[in-house]
Amino acid sequence: MEKKIKVKICVGTQCYVMGNHELKDLKNQLPADLKEKVYVEGSVCLGCDNLTERKQPPYIGKADFESIVSRLRELANQF
C-alpha cells in the first residue's frame, strides 16, 4: 500500500465559524496529482486556535485551499 499524506481538518465550532467550512470538501477539490496521495479526515478541535507556535509539523495556521495544496505538493515530492 502506498504511503499517504494524512491531513486533519478541524471541524470544531470556532474553526468552522472562522472559515474552516470552506475546507470541508478539500478531498474532492484536490488536484488530480494529489488525490491518490492524500488522506483527509475531520477532527474535533485540534487545539491550535490559541497557539502561536506549533511543534507538530506540518501545521498550517489560518490555512486556505491554496496554502494547503502548496504544502501538500512539497510533502508529496519528498516521497
Backbone as CSV, one residue per row, in Angstrom:
resi,resn,N_x,N_y,N_z,CA_x,CA_y,CA_z,C_x,C_y,C_z
1,MET,0.840,-1.190,0.000,0.000,0.000,0.000,0.878,1.243,0.000
2,GLU,0.554,2.160,-0.868,1.307,3.405,-0.981,1.069,4.298,0.236
3,LYS,2.129,4.903,0.715,2.031,5.807,1.855,1.288,7.074,1.438
4,LYS,0.333,7.485,2.290,-0.446,8.683,2.006,-0.139,9.772,3.016
5,ILE,-0.294,10.998,2.582,-0.158,12.149,3.463,-1.486,12.311,4.181
6,LYS,-1.439,12.342,5.501,-2.662,12.465,6.297,-2.900,13.933,6.641
7,VAL,-4.088,14.408,6.313,-4.474,15.792,6.596,-5.652,15.769,7.548
8,LYS,-5.492,16.447,8.680,-6.593,16.593,9.627,-7.092,18.029,9.544
9,ILE,-8.383,18.164,9.382,-9.003,19.482,9.334,-9.919,19.617,10.530
10,CYS,-9.692,20.669,11.296,-10.514,20.895,12.473,-11.941,21.220,12.042
11,VAL,-12.866,20.511,12.638,-14.285,20.783,12.368,-14.978,21.296,13.627
12,GLY,-14.169,21.782,14.567,-14.711,22.379,15.784,-15.455,23.666,15.475
13,THR,-16.311,24.069,16.358,-17.179,25.227,16.138,-16.404,26.497,15.828
14,GLN,-15.392,26.816,16.623,-14.656,28.061,16.406,-13.979,28.084,15.041
15,CYS,-13.313,27.020,14.675,-12.646,26.973,13.371,-13.655,27.014,12.232
16,TYR,-14.757,26.336,12.411,-15.803,26.337,11.385,-16.315,27.753,11.152
17,VAL,-16.594,28.455,12.226,-17.106,29.825,12.126,-16.053,30.761,11.535
18,MET,-14.781,30.504,11.843,-13.695,31.360,11.363,-13.321,31.074,9.906
19,GLY,-14.002,30.158,9.254,-13.778,29.942,7.835,-13.394,28.540,7.426
20,ASN,-13.212,27.646,8.366,-12.827,26.286,8.025,-13.901,25.549,7.228
21,HIS,-15.116,26.040,7.261,-16.182,25.393,6.489,-15.843,25.360,5.002
22,GLU,-14.962,26.273,4.560,-14.563,26.286,3.156,-13.665,25.102,2.810
23,LEU,-13.123,24.433,3.833,-12.222,23.310,3.604,-12.909,21.953,3.732
24,LYS,-14.205,21.953,4.011,-14.904,20.691,4.272,-14.876,19.731,3.092
25,ASP,-14.774,20.237,1.886,-14.732,19.378,0.703,-13.338,19.309,0.091
26,LEU,-12.322,19.509,0.912,-10.945,19.533,0.420,-10.613,18.295,-0.408
27,LYS,-10.979,17.131,0.090,-10.632,15.894,-0.613,-11.170,15.884,-2.045
28,ASN,-12.379,16.345,-2.227,-12.992,16.353,-3.554,-12.439,17.457,-4.450
29,GLN,-11.812,18.468,-3.854,-11.305,19.602,-4.620,-9.819,19.497,-4.945
30,LEU,-9.163,18.480,-4.404,-7.728,18.342,-4.646,-7.435,18.141,-6.134
31,PRO,-6.316,18.699,-6.592,-5.899,18.453,-7.978,-5.646,16.961,-8.185
32,ALA,-5.785,16.514,-9.402,-5.662,15.091,-9.733,-4.345,14.486,-9.272
33,ASP,-3.251,15.264,-9.340,-1.949,14.719,-8.959,-1.823,14.452,-7.462
34,LEU,-2.740,14.963,-6.662,-2.680,14.773,-5.210,-3.757,13.840,-4.661
35,LYS,-4.820,13.628,-5.397,-5.956,12.865,-4.871,-5.592,11.488,-4.328
36,GLU,-4.726,10.769,-4.997,-4.362,9.424,-4.566,-3.258,9.424,-3.518
37,LYS,-2.676,10.590,-3.247,-1.559,10.674,-2.315,-1.964,11.230,-0.952
38,VAL,-3.217,11.658,-0.823,-3.645,12.369,0.381,-4.862,11.700,0.998
39,TYR,-4.835,11.582,2.320,-5.974,11.094,3.096,-6.444,12.266,3.951
40,VAL,-7.703,12.661,3.829,-8.253,13.805,4.559,-9.281,13.319,5.563
41,GLU,-9.180,13.825,6.798,-10.174,13.492,7.802,-10.487,14.728,8.639
42,GLY,-11.706,14.779,9.121,-12.103,15.841,10.036,-11.758,15.436,11.452
43,SER,-11.481,16.425,12.271,-11.125,16.159,13.655,-11.715,17.267,14.522
44,VAL,-12.358,16.874,15.608,-12.927,17.870,16.507,-11.792,18.517,17.286
45,CYS,-11.718,19.791,17.238,-10.749,20.664,17.913,-9.352,20.061,18.047
46,LEU,-8.468,20.555,17.224,-7.069,20.151,17.276,-6.288,20.964,18.304
47,GLY,-6.948,21.947,18.937,-6.317,22.736,19.989,-5.321,23.750,19.499
48,CYS,-5.446,24.181,18.275,-4.466,25.095,17.693,-4.933,26.547,17.668
49,ASP,-6.135,26.820,18.085,-6.699,28.150,17.928,-5.974,29.235,18.716
50,ASN,-5.323,28.896,19.817,-4.630,29.901,20.618,-3.115,29.765,20.571
51,LEU,-2.604,28.900,19.720,-1.163,28.679,19.660,-0.501,29.621,18.668
52,THR,0.646,30.156,19.055,1.420,30.970,18.128,2.534,30.141,17.509
53,GLU,2.878,29.042,18.151,3.902,28.148,17.638,3.416,26.718,17.788
54,ARG,3.579,25.947,16.763,3.123,24.557,16.778,4.339,23.654,16.616
55,LYS,4.441,22.630,17.433,5.614,21.779,17.404,5.405,20.467,16.660
56,GLN,4.236,20.235,16.115,3.980,19.006,15.381,3.750,19.342,13.911
57,PRO,4.815,19.476,13.145,4.664,19.834,11.743,4.041,18.705,10.954
58,PRO,3.496,18.954,9.834,3.315,20.290,9.270,1.969,20.869,9.691
59,TYR,1.999,21.935,10.374,0.793,22.637,10.805,0.677,23.905,9.975
60,ILE,-0.504,24.149,9.435,-0.725,25.366,8.658,-1.812,26.157,9.354
61,GLY,-1.428,27.184,10.067,-2.401,28.042,10.733,-3.065,28.966,9.731
62,LYS,-4.316,29.265,9.956,-5.085,30.139,9.063,-4.976,29.655,7.622
63,ALA,-5.153,28.366,7.468,-4.984,27.732,6.164,-6.127,28.062,5.222
64,ASP,-5.786,28.106,3.962,-6.789,28.185,2.916,-6.443,27.108,1.883
65,PHE,-7.300,26.928,0.921,-7.128,25.853,-0.047,-5.767,25.941,-0.741
66,GLU,-5.386,27.116,-1.178,-4.138,27.282,-1.918,-2.918,26.950,-1.060
67,SER,-2.914,27.392,0.211,-1.760,27.107,1.064,-1.667,25.617,1.390
68,ILE,-2.787,24.955,1.516,-2.780,23.514,1.785,-2.256,22.752,0.572
69,VAL,-2.741,23.079,-0.602,-2.289,22.392,-1.819,-0.793,22.617,-2.027
70,SER,-0.331,23.818,-1.786,1.089,24.115,-1.923,1.926,23.248,-0.978
71,ARG,1.507,23.160,0.272,2.235,22.354,1.254,2.154,20.866,0.928
72,LEU,1.003,20.406,0.460,0.855,19.004,0.085,1.773,18.638,-1.074
73,ARG,1.932,19.543,-2.020,2.839,19.278,-3.147,4.283,19.171,-2.663
74,GLU,4.658,20.027,-1.718,6.008,19.949,-1.131,6.221,18.585,-0.481
75,LEU,5.240,18.168,0.306,5.341,16.881,1.007,5.330,15.712,0.036
76,ALA,4.495,15.779,-0.982,4.404,14.684,-1.960,5.718,14.504,-2.703
77,ASN,6.439,15.579,-2.912,7.726,15.483,-3.603,8.803,14.809,-2.752
78,GLN,8.550,14.677,-1.460,9.513,14.035,-0.572,9.386,12.508,-0.606
79,PHE,8.321,11.989,-1.178,8.110,10.537,-1.241,8.789,9.942,-2.444
